Every structure is written in structure tokens, then in C-alpha cells.
Amino acid sequence: MFAYLKRVVEAWRDYPLPKGKVLQGRYRIDRFLGIGSYGLTYLCRDMESGTDIVLKQAKPSKKRLGRDLLRREQALLQQLTHPAIPRAYELFQSAGREFLLLEYRRGRTVEDLIFERGQRFGEKEALQLVRRLLDIVGDVHAQGIVHLDIRIPNVLLDGERMSLIDFGLAARLGEPARLPADADEEFIRKRTVAVTSDLYAIGHFLLFMLYSAFETPQEGERNARGECAGERSGSSEGGRCAGERGSSCENGKHASGPPLSGWEQELDVSPATKAMLRKLLQLDPPYPDVRACALALDKLLQHEENRLG
């Protein structure tokens, strides 16, 4: 009962600010974008400049930890220089709550494209997107920082432009990892302050995109007859999503990755792509750094150009 009441109180404390609320006499909340482990994010209008801006709020229930992580995120983003990474502006407090102003980037997350737009990524397209992502992540690593939260909701696409967002869990290389005492192997692989943690996350990112185009034999037969899964269930979205295959759902979003068991049998991809995934997911000896992974991917794409069309 105590744990339940604690969750209720935390949910009440972390309830998003209402649309139309103005902070600092300048920033009007136009839309609530989402909530994460340590923060809430809003799209705001800067009424002085007439531009859009992102406002990130430290989660009140996380108290000092949430505020410290927000300040840390600002410091890391101000250190980073890359056109694919949003800039961080000022921190301010309002009504006892702490906020960080961030550059607004247009586009849709890969998560939205898959789960809301029903977009399917073929093998070649998925590999090409990962190759672009590796360039961004490699530059982050070269500046001494690891992201530690590379997921489909944290990669934005706007035409040919890609952005990597949400550095709330990022850390400087060499710092100790923030791991709970009961952390399992999966959590350790994702949160250890090492370049291999980001590569492990990119493996899950690639799996998600590949599963966006996955069909069971039964679905393939229905699609051949002109049916779609969405029509049969009453949903407006057809197709198959990796989240339906064992992932959990957090705040209406698919939070965890596709199942690690069975993907080698289910996904119709080349042996070279499977070999790359096994290294990214640390099922085989992993790539030592982004450069090694990028070189292997360049070779794969060149070799598979004719097969993938």
C-alpha cells in the first residue's frame, strides 16, 4: 500500500504544466512533448522573439537528483559542438521548479515514424540511417562524452537532417557509472560509461527499424489478399511493430527493444547484417569503438549494394 501511495504522490507532483502557462513572462507552453525518467519536456513559444523553443523541466519527484541531472545536461550540451545536436541555453527557476531552455529541432522521432505513421524501414534504409547516426555518435565520443540513452524516441528525422536529442543521462568518459546495486546485465550494458554502451544501444535501434518491416507468415498472406492488421483490429495503423513482440509500454510509448531471442530466425536480412547485430548486441566480441563499426558498415553497404538494390 505504501509503494502504491508513493507512486500516486509522485504522479501528482510530476503532472505536466498546462498549455498556455507562461514562464518568466516570456515562454508560453504550447504543447507537452513527453515525460522521461528524470524530466518533462514542452514545446514553447518565445513571445519576445516569436520562435519555438524546447523547455525541459526537472522532475519534481526526483528532487535534487533531477535538478543535478538537468544542470549536468546543460553543461554537457554547451561543451558539445555538432550540427546534429541541439544547443542548450539558460537554466532558470520558477515556483520552486528548475527548467532548461533548449534549441527546438523540427522533425519526427523514429519512434513516431514507426508507431504513429506506420513507416517500415527496409534493411538498406535502416543500415544507411545507422551509418548517419554513427557519424554523430562518433563525434560525441571524440569530445569525451557518451550519450547512454540512444533510442528511437531520441533520434529526430527531418528530411535528410538527423538530430540526436536528450542528453539527460549522458556522462563524460572516465566518470563512474550511476548503477543501482541490483542492476542486471542488460542495464549494465546500457549504462556503463563506455563507448560500447552506445554501440549496444545502436544495436537495439537497428533491431527496432528492422522489425518495423517484419511480418509473420499469416500477416504476409493477409497483406497479399489486400487486408491489413490495422483494419482487422479496428486500428487506423496497419503493419507489425516490434513493440508488439515483447516490449513494454511506458507513457503510451514502446519503451524497451525488440526481443533478443528469435530475431536471427525471424528477420530476413543478410548474414553480414546479422553478424553486425551480434557484435553490436555483444553476443559476439563487440566493436571497440564507433570507427571500427562504421568501417565495417561501409564495407557491408558496399558489398550488399547489388543485393539490396
Phi, psi and omega in degrees: 000319180298316180298320179296314180297323178298317179295322179296315180296317180297319179297322178294317181294328184264013181297134184298151174291149187285153174299139180094346179293138181249129178249144180057021182064018189216321188258110182264126179286120178259330183200139173276124184268326180163173181229138178241196183294328186230000183205164175241145185233139182229150167265125184237162174250124174279105187288346177278315183266343182075021181247162175274149180210153178261136178242122178250129183250133174295135181296119181303325183292340180274353174053231186296323180301315179298318179293319180296319180293325179293317178294324178294319179299317178300315182296318181293317180293326178289337175282325185283141174229106177200136182296343180268001183244124180299147178277149176257139180251231189268156169262146172208162178245145177211125180052041177078005180247150184251139185227152176232130177271132182231152175297136178274131176245127177286157178132183178235144178288157176300327177300313179296320181299320182283310191269336180256322181267347180070024182289140178246131180257119173286172184301312183297314181297318180297317180295321179294322178294319178297323179298319177295320179296322180299324178298318180293311184295322178299322178291322176300315179296321180297335178267012172084022185230144171243144186282312177068012177207042179283108181218169182298333175282354183250012175238119181258140175237132176221087187066237179273358182268131177242139177230142174253121187239176175061084177261028183295335180252004183296158181212159175276138178302135182101344177282153177291147179286145175267085185244132175292158183298331183261021182299133177273177185298322180299313181295319180298319180295328182276333190244355174298137183282082182205153181297332180294336177293319178292323178293323176299317179294324178294328174300316177293321177302314179295318178301316180302314181295320180293323179288343178298335181256007183283138175228137170289162177305322180295320179292323178299321178294318180295317180295326178294334179269003178089010177266164172220153184300325182294321181294324184286334182262354182090002179276154177275355181245126178265188175085181184247142177238144181299329181297334179287347186258043170114002180273156177271167182240131181231121179055039178081001180246158177274112193270320184258175187273177175298160182295135178284333179276126174100346185295328181293332177274327187277321186277129179270078179232167184292155175303326180293322178293319177298320179296320178296316179299319180298324178287318179297320182275005176063028171280333171241167179310126189283165171295139181288334182198175182296323182300316179296320179294317181295319178297318178295322180290321176301316179295319179298313181297321179293317182291326185266002185306313182290320182292321185273348179076000000 
